Amino acid sequence: MTKLHLLSLQEPARWNQTIRRAGRYDFYHLASYHELARQNGEGEPLLFVLSGGEAFVALPLLIRSLDGTVEGLRGEGLRDATSVYGYPGPLVSGENARPLLAPFMDELASYCDSRGILSVFSRLHPLLPRQDELLSRGEVVPLSETVSVDLSMSLDEQWRQHRKNHKRGINKLKRDGFCCLCDTRGDWLAAFVEAYYENMERVQAGESYFFPRGYFEDFLRIRDFTAKLFVCTYRDELAAAGIFTLCGDVVQYHLGATRGAFLSAAPMKLVFDTVRRWSCGKGASRFHLGGGVGNREDSLFFFKAGFSGERHDFKIWKWIVDPRRYDDLLEQRCAWKRSRGLAEPRREGFFPAYRA
């Protein structure tokens, strides 16, 4: 009989060994990235694994306590689970893994019931196929699209997919003296962090986007995958920069920022184009730019869409494990909001709604 196995960060080598057996995965699944999330106070990471012979199903999650962590809630002994920032989701390995899918969800439900975990949330990976088919409970919700560049095409073919104003803008940036480089020594890291905070304040980003200063340095130090800081400068001043990763044959745009004084020049165009060329030199097959702010098809999505016609569906998974206690917490939260004249959270909005 198959049994759910749990791996914690006390076994990082086994965690990563399991992930790599899937063949296709991303840095979002690895132990080192989950350790960074744990240090950032996002929850206690666990990798849930169900194996059968050579096949397995695996899902990394962060377990969060509700004890005194959300205003207005009495969550003594209760928890919920979420995914790390980015695009993780479940992984499957082996041609004979399909019979494991239903037992995996049954075992996960049993574990959640025994530990007081009321709800589970995960972002799914737009480039990994059929992730939603692995999740037979709860609800998989399509939110938006993401953009990528197909690096199997020649550099010239990729360039032809760029929107005309992007090509003009990149050429103008070069003529005007903007330069882009990979900062291998960390000379520009402090300036990038300042630009990132400025950027988040400008777009009124949520608190969770304001990573502590040490996060950026720690992220670039990880050796389980490649992480690089690319910067665009103008007259020895940082204009824009971004952190990009290479894991397997996929390059991801992780975090980026443009200084307010350079917004009209759009120097991130030159950053993306430089990373595109660097990615080809590293043998990558795809450069994933991601989507818009809050997964909306907004101006950021439109900007990214100007680099390629390649689109991918972005979906999330929401599962209310214990509807009765979930509704009780939601009502507590609504009552607390009402007592302060604040807007009540809506069940169909932020998930889990009691954290809205």
C-alpha positions as semicolon CSV with decimal commas, in nm:
position;residue;x (nm);y (nm);z (nm)
1;M;0,000;0,000;0,000
2;T;0,132;0,344;-0,093
3;K;0,185;0,594;0,187
4;L;0,242;0,967;0,186
5;H;0,599;1,058;0,273
6;L;0,700;1,399;0,404
7;L;1,038;1,562;0,349
8;S;1,144;1,867;0,550
9;L;1,438;2,102;0,506
10;Q;1,632;1,886;0,749
11;E;1,681;1,660;0,446
12;P;1,763;1,906;0,165
13;A;1,961;1,651;-0,037
14;R;1,672;1,402;-0,038
15;W;1,427;1,684;-0,116
16;N;1,628;1,792;-0,421
17;Q;1,699;1,436;-0,530
18;T;1,324;1,370;-0,538
19;I;1,253;1,689;-0,732
20;R;1,520;1,613;-0,991
21;R;1,377;1,267;-1,052
22;A;1,078;1,442;-1,208
23;G;1,296;1,547;-1,500
24;R;1,110;1,873;-1,559
25;Y;1,104;2,111;-1,264
26;D;1,206;2,468;-1,180
27;F;1,397;2,643;-0,904
28;Y;1,064;2,714;-0,729
29;H;1,053;2,344;-0,633
30;L;1,401;2,317;-0,480
31;A;1,489;2,302;-0,110
32;S;1,716;2,608;-0,115
33;Y;1,439;2,834;-0,244
34;H;1,202;2,702;0,022
35;E;1,466;2,765;0,286
36;L;1,476;3,128;0,176
37;A;1,097;3,145;0,210
38;R;1,120;2,995;0,560
39;Q;1,381;3,251;0,664
40;N;1,148;3,520;0,530
41;G;0,872;3,401;0,766
42;E;0,647;3,263;0,491
43;G;0,588;2,923;0,656
44;E;0,741;2,584;0,729
45;P;0,824;2,399;0,405
46;L;0,723;2,038;0,347
47;L;0,752;1,824;0,035
48;F;0,462;1,579;0,011
49;V;0,558;1,267;-0,188
50;L;0,368;0,954;-0,281
51;S;0,569;0,686;-0,462
52;G;0,484;0,366;-0,640
53;G;0,780;0,184;-0,789
54;E;0,973;0,431;-1,003
55;A;0,677;0,669;-1,030
56;F;0,585;0,941;-0,782
57;V;0,375;1,253;-0,727
58;A;0,525;1,543;-0,529
59;L;0,392;1,877;-0,406
60;P;0,596;2,138;-0,210
61;L;0,398;2,357;0,031
62;L;0,453;2,608;0,310
63;I;0,256;2,532;0,627
64;R;0,141;2,846;0,810
65;S;0,001;2,876;1,161
66;L;-0,311;3,085;1,223
67;D;-0,228;3,139;1,591
68;G;-0,216;3,517;1,632
69;T;-0,100;3,574;1,274
70;V;-0,418;3,730;1,127
71;E;-0,601;4,015;1,300
72;G;-0,951;3,923;1,409
73;L;-0,900;3,545;1,402
74;R;-0,897;3,292;1,685
75;G;-0,703;3,023;1,505
76;E;-0,572;2,823;1,797
77;G;-0,408;2,510;1,661
78;L;-0,525;2,577;1,306
79;R;-0,311;2,610;0,995
80;D;-0,327;2,655;0,622
81;A;-0,087;2,578;0,337
82;T;0,037;2,784;0,046
83;S;0,308;2,780;-0,220
84;V;0,629;2,978;-0,246
85;Y;0,638;3,301;-0,444
86;G;0,652;3,220;-0,813
87;Y;0,544;2,917;-1,014
88;P;0,576;2,586;-0,826
89;G;0,282;2,342;-0,831
90;P;0,288;1,960;-0,830
91;L;0,539;1,735;-1,006
92;V;0,495;1,385;-1,142
93;S;0,752;1,131;-1,254
94;G;0,718;0,802;-1,439
95;E;0,480;0,669;-1,701
96;N;0,284;0,474;-1,439
97;A;0,215;0,768;-1,208
98;R;-0,153;0,816;-1,297
99;P;-0,279;0,546;-1,052
100;L;-0,105;0,745;-0,777
101;L;-0,301;1,066;-0,829
102;A;-0,621;0,976;-0,641
103;P;-0,434;0,810;-0,348
104;F;-0,207;1,115;-0,327
105;M;-0,502;1,349;-0,280
106;D;-0,665;1,111;-0,032
107;E;-0,346;1,093;0,173
108;L;-0,296;1,470;0,157
109;A;-0,655;1,525;0,275
110;S;-0,600;1,286;0,565
111;Y;-0,280;1,466;0,664
112;C;-0,448;1,808;0,649
113;D;-0,741;1,684;0,862
114;S;-0,504;1,545;1,125
115;R;-0,300;1,867;1,144
116;G;-0,581;2,123;1,139
117;I;-0,491;2,253;0,790
118;L;-0,808;2,424;0,667
119;S;-0,710;2,523;0,314
120;V;-0,442;2,471;0,052
121;F;-0,334;2,715;-0,218
122;S;-0,074;2,678;-0,492
123;R;0,029;2,868;-0,799
124;L;0,082;2,638;-1,095
125;H;0,373;2,648;-1,338
126;P;0,270;2,782;-1,682
127;L;0,540;2,582;-1,864
128;L;0,484;2,243;-1,701
129;P;0,213;2,044;-1,881
130;R;-0,112;1,920;-1,726
131;Q;-0,035;2,025;-1,369
132;D;-0,406;2,085;-1,312
133;E;-0,481;1,720;-1,396
134;L;-0,285;1,615;-1,088
135;L;-0,520;1,803;-0,854
136;S;-0,853;1,623;-0,829
137;R;-0,986;1,811;-0,526
138;G;-1,059;2,178;-0,484
139;E;-1,070;2,414;-0,780
140;V;-0,816;2,502;-1,048
141;V;-0,877;2,860;-1,164
142;P;-0,728;3,008;-1,484
143;L;-0,623;3,368;-1,412
144;S;-0,431;3,508;-1,705
145;E;-0,154;3,442;-1,952
146;T;0,222;3,469;-1,930
147;V;0,477;3,546;-2,202
148;S;0,788;3,360;-2,308
149;V;1,049;3,368;-2,584
150;D;1,112;3,046;-2,776
151;L;1,491;3,024;-2,777
152;S;1,496;2,733;-3,019
153;M;1,451;2,994;-3,292
154;S;1,754;3,178;-3,423
155;L;1,843;3,513;-3,268
156;D;1,723;3,687;-3,583
157;E;1,388;3,504;-3,571
158;Q;1,346;3,599;-3,207
159;W;1,424;3,961;-3,291
160;R;1,160;3,961;-3,565
161;Q;0,899;3,865;-3,304
162;H;0,972;4,183;-3,107
163;R;0,714;4,458;-3,141
164;K;0,837;4,741;-3,367
165;N;0,847;4,999;-3,090
166;H;1,050;4,757;-2,876
167;K;1,308;4,717;-3,150
168;R;1,325;5,093;-3,201
169;G;1,352;5,146;-2,826
170;I;1,636;4,893;-2,784
171;N;1,832;5,045;-3,070
172;K;1,778;5,395;-2,932
173;L;1,894;5,292;-2,584
174;K;2,219;5,165;-2,733
175;R;2,268;5,480;-2,941
176;D;2,203;5,700;-2,636
177;G;2,473;5,526;-2,434
178;F;2,278;5,282;-2,218
179;C;2,478;4,965;-2,146
180;C;2,368;4,630;-2,008
181;L;2,589;4,382;-1,825
182;C;2,578;4,080;-1,596
183;D;2,692;4,191;-1,251
184;T;2,902;3,891;-1,147
185;R;3,074;4,066;-0,852
186;G;2,772;4,226;-0,685
187;D;2,891;4,580;-0,753
188;W;2,538;4,694;-0,840
189;L;2,338;4,490;-0,590
190;A;2,284;4,769;-0,335
191;A;2,170;5,009;-0,609
192;F;1,932;4,744;-0,744
193;V;1,777;4,685;-0,402
194;E;1,713;5,060;-0,364
195;A;1,560;5,070;-0,713
196;Y;1,345;4,766;-0,632
197;Y;1,202;4,924;-0,316
198;E;1,140;5,247;-0,505
199;N;0,961;5,049;-0,775
200;M;0,740;4,861;-0,526
201;E;0,641;5,185;-0,354
202;R;0,558;5,344;-0,689
203;V;0,322;5,062;-0,789
204;Q;0,184;5,036;-0,432
205;A;0,278;4,669;-0,405
206;G;0,164;4,454;-0,115
207;E;0,381;4,406;0,193
208;S;0,485;4,056;0,081
209;Y;0,677;4,204;-0,214
210;F;0,908;4,405;0,014
211;F;1,166;4,133;0,070
212;P;1,430;4,210;0,335
213;R;1,763;4,336;0,203
214;G;1,940;4,012;0,284
215;Y;1,697;3,819;0,065
216;F;1,850;3,946;-0,259
217;E;2,207;3,859;-0,161
218;D;2,102;3,517;-0,029
219;F;1,908;3,443;-0,346
220;L;2,205;3,521;-0,569
221;R;2,425;3,297;-0,353
222;I;2,214;2,982;-0,406
223;R;2,403;2,713;-0,594
224;D;2,120;2,468;-0,673
225;F;2,046;2,677;-0,982
226;T;2,196;2,977;-1,161
227;A;2,084;3,324;-1,048
228;K;2,225;3,638;-1,209
229;L;2,175;4,012;-1,170
230;F;2,163;4,198;-1,502
231;V;2,189;4,577;-1,487
232;C;2,133;4,854;-1,739
233;T;2,342;5,163;-1,670
234;Y;2,359;5,516;-1,804
235;R;2,663;5,731;-1,729
236;D;2,759;5,513;-1,432
237;E;2,408;5,526;-1,286
238;L;2,173;5,230;-1,256
239;A;1,871;5,276;-1,482
240;A;1,710;4,931;-1,455
241;A;1,802;4,584;-1,336
242;G;1,661;4,238;-1,283
243;I;1,739;3,902;-1,126
244;F;1,710;3,611;-1,368
245;T;1,744;3,239;-1,311
246;L;1,852;2,943;-1,520
247;C;1,723;2,605;-1,404
248;G;1,740;2,316;-1,647
249;D;1,681;2,474;-1,986
250;V;1,443;2,750;-1,871
251;V;1,537;3,109;-1,786
252;Q;1,296;3,294;-1,556
253;Y;1,257;3,665;-1,487
254;H;1,234;3,670;-1,106
255;L;1,251;4,031;-0,978
256;G;1,322;4,361;-1,147
257;A;1,302;4,737;-1,120
258;T;1,342;5,060;-1,318
259;R;1,447;5,386;-1,153
260;G;1,178;5,651;-1,176
261;A;1,408;5,896;-1,352
262;F;1,448;5,651;-1,643
263;L;1,091;5,529;-1,687
264;S;1,037;5,717;-2,012
265;A;1,342;5,551;-2,169
266;A;1,216;5,201;-2,076
267;P;1,567;5,056;-2,018
268;M;1,421;4,719;-1,916
269;K;1,382;4,656;-2,289
270;L;1,759;4,640;-2,319
271;V;1,783;4,419;-2,008
272;F;1,537;4,165;-2,151
273;D;1,709;4,166;-2,489
274;T;2,050;4,114;-2,328
275;V;1,921;3,826;-2,115
276;R;1,760;3,673;-2,423
277;R;2,096;3,659;-2,596
278;W;2,273;3,535;-2,282
279;S;2,011;3,260;-2,247
280;C;2,078;3,134;-2,598
281;G;2,449;3,118;-2,516
282;K;2,367;2,901;-2,214
283;G;2,171;2,653;-2,424
284;A;1,834;2,741;-2,274
285;S;1,521;2,654;-2,471
286;R;1,283;2,915;-2,326
287;F;1,298;3,256;-2,162
288;H;0,989;3,303;-1,944
289;L;0,903;3,669;-1,880
290;G;0,591;3,601;-1,669
291;G;0,272;3,806;-1,668
292;G;0,132;4,129;-1,532
293;V;0,108;4,270;-1,179
294;G;-0,124;4,055;-0,969
295;N;-0,169;3,826;-1,272
296;R;-0,362;4,088;-1,465
297;E;-0,328;4,171;-1,832
298;D;-0,211;4,521;-1,752
299;S;0,055;4,757;-1,886
300;L;0,333;4,527;-1,757
301;F;0,183;4,233;-1,943
302;F;0,152;4,447;-2,257
303;F;0,520;4,543;-2,221
304;K;0,630;4,181;-2,192
305;A;0,401;4,075;-2,476
306;G;0,602;4,300;-2,707
307;F;0,893;4,054;-2,700
308;S;0,716;3,744;-2,827
309;G;0,390;3,592;-2,944
310;E;0,432;3,289;-2,716
311;R;0,160;3,262;-2,448
312;H;0,098;3,024;-2,158
313;D;-0,201;2,978;-1,928
314;F;-0,139;3,072;-1,566
315;K;-0,361;2,893;-1,315
316;I;-0,395;2,865;-0,939
317;W;-0,528;2,585;-0,719
318;K;-0,764;2,654;-0,429
319;W;-0,883;2,381;-0,195
320;I;-1,099;2,426;0,114
321;V;-1,016;2,115;0,315
322;D;-1,247;2,187;0,610
323;P;-1,544;2,399;0,491
324;R;-1,705;2,431;0,836
325;R;-1,401;2,572;1,012
326;Y;-1,309;2,775;0,702
327;D;-1,652;2,944;0,714
328;D;-1,615;3,003;1,088
329;L;-1,283;3,183;1,039
330;L;-1,424;3,383;0,749
331;E;-1,716;3,499;0,964
332;Q;-1,475;3,594;1,244
333;R;-1,275;3,799;0,997
334;C;-1,587;3,965;0,852
335;A;-1,715;4,054;1,200
336;W;-1,377;4,202;1,293
337;K;-1,377;4,410;0,972
338;R;-1,737;4,527;1,024
339;S;-1,659;4,640;1,379
340;R;-1,394;4,872;1,236
341;G;-1,593;4,998;0,940
342;L;-1,371;4,812;0,693
343;A;-1,472;4,631;0,376
344;E;-1,544;4,265;0,437
345;P;-1,346;3,999;0,249
346;R;-1,539;3,823;-0,028
347;R;-1,542;3,445;-0,054
348;E;-1,475;3,456;-0,428
349;G;-1,179;3,697;-0,404
350;F;-0,849;3,654;-0,222
351;F;-0,777;3,299;-0,109
352;P;-0,800;3,200;0,164
353;A;-1,061;3,470;0,216
354;Y;-1,003;3,493;0,592
355;R;-0,650;3,624;0,519
356;A;-0,771;3,902;0,288
